Amino acid sequence: MIRRILFFATLVPHLAIAKHPAVERSEGFIASLLKVKPDDGKLSAADKAANEKVFTQLDGYFDFDRLTAEPISPRADKFTPAEKAEFQKKFRELIRLVAYPDSGGFFRRAKYTLADPKEEGEVVTVQLDAKVVKDDLETKVDLHWKKMGDVLKLVDVSFDGDSLVKDYTNQFVRIIDKEGAKGLIAKVDKRRAELDAPKAK
Amino acid sequence: MRVVAAGLLAALLGFPAAAEELAESKVEASSERKKLDADGCVEIALRESGILGEARGKVTEWEGRLAEVQSVFFPKLVGITYLAPLYRVTGDALSQDVVRDYASWGPYYHLKAVLAQPIYTFGRAAAGEKAASERLEVERARLAQARNVLALEVRRFYLLHLYAKSFKPALDSAKRTLDEAETKAKEMYAEGSGKVTNVDLMKLRYGSNELEKYRIQADIGAELALAALKHTMGLPQNAELDLLDETLPDPPSEKLPPLAELIQAAWKDRPEVAQLRHGAAAAMSFEEAERLSSMPVAFVAGQLEVSWTPMWPDLPNPFHWDRYNDITPGLAVGMQFDVDLAKSRAKAQAAHGMVEQVAGLHKFASTGIPMEVRKAHDDAVQAEKLLKLSEESSVAGRKWMIFAGSAYVAGTGEARDLLEGLAAYLQAKKGYYDNLQALHLARATIAYATGGTGLREEAAASPR
């Protein structure tokens, strides 16, 4: 009997603090973002190498296949297989280069809380209530996770309830309808060139 | 340019990218001095304000006047007494050889006193007392009114100060973003890339200057409101004042009571209503007192007259008037009067004018007070509705920025959309704070309009 009580006594605290995997995954994701050093054009080689390591870590949080394919899916027939692969590769790289450093910056400035996850079909959503006091900005960010094999991966992000993937879909479809798949790839290239240009000191 | 370089998440969120600011969001430094919320400021003002000192002085003045009127019913003692030198006289009233010896002097003592107790004034004193006591109640109600006005003023300046402070972070952030956008745009213009025209540059300059104007207004406004708050609280300008709130508090969670309930509360608790009630009673009693001003005063009185000197002979014959050696006691019931009926009628007529004035004010208040309550109530309802819309606009502006940012960083959108989103967001944010301030002020005005200071203990006991 005493053993049973002791067993429950040791079990209860663990039960009380056990977190949903999606919450743990969200926390891990944010922690990794916080490790990214912002690229102000003055990063040392060591900083760049450290960033690259974190970038690889962060890649594991994203379902890039879906994130890069979904926005062009309504006009998938306008892409040749080579164009589709090219677009997905370039768009993924753009996300890495832009989102990783500056998202870390955002989380360093924000105070945030994570709500209990909500499950809808295969997708688990963790809502993040974030506030940046200095800028008087408050927003709700939904991280949508889906299990891929053994791990949860990010399949979409919503801001105040509106899906980012859905917005990209609409933007890209408009451009594809007007300028074709090549036009969309050209725009991504142009943006990448801007990012690669030397930063003003 | 932070906006231009913003990443998917950060730019989408509309935040200029990173500087290490976490420390700033940490818990504020502890201070031994107590931080004051609006109620705390009101409490100090109610203790320290000179305006209330003046109102209290008026109450004291009328307490004295009432005591003066009540003194009519207390006994009055009037008299005269003295000690004087007197030469010697020998002889008496019937002797022929009366001798005045101017070489010999001695004392002469005299006392004459009357103790009177008014016993009846035929209604005159009672009317005067009622008029004075009702007038005292008017002054007490004026003191309560002064407290309520003061509380509302304190809350007004408290909110004004926070309003200016609330808006500053958004302005600062937008200014930084625009300035960085301008720097980047100037570089691009200098490169001659054709992406930026002079019109684009001037738009950015114009926007940045407009923001700077708002920032200056917010800075000065916050300081001026704080100075006015100290003055209203009865504090010197160099007094340290730590406010609990850094920004406008969240909208009140308590539901707004129905208008009818508030109007009922106003008729019950409003000091102006008490002023009118007591003012009417005071005016009528004063008219009555003036009308009776020619009435006599009945009294019972006792008199004592004593004259004594060893220098003159005492004349025992009561038929002789012995002015230097005599004792005359007396007890009487009598009446004192000063009848001037025409003058009394005239004074009563003048006093009736006051009755009419108060009746006029009462009529005005009978519609004015409900109107005031209704205005405060409707202002609160309007501010609540507008606040909700402003909040939605604010979210829409934020999303505008976020998704314009997401398009920009993907290379599929324009920086212009992002800046337009920023402008819309700022406008919505200003609307939000305008209406939040209006809502808090309307709630404070409701407390005033229903006869309170809005302090927590009052709020707990009333529908406000």
Interface residues (C-beta under 8 A of the other chain):
Chain A: L33 P38 F91 L94 I95 V98 A99 Y100 P101 D102 S103 G104 G105 F106 R108 R109 A110 K111 A130 V132 V133 K134 D135 D136 L137 T139 V141 V157 F159 D160 D162 L164 D167 Y168 Q171 F172 I175 L184 K187 V188 D189 K190 R191 R192 E194 L195 K199 A200
Chain B: A5 A6 G7 L8 L9 A10 A11 L12 L13 G14 F15 P16 A17 A18 A19 E20 E21 L22 E24 S25 S166 F167 P169 A170 D172 S173 T183 K184 E187 T247 V395 R398 K399 I402 F403 S406 A407 V409 A410 G411 T412 G413 K429
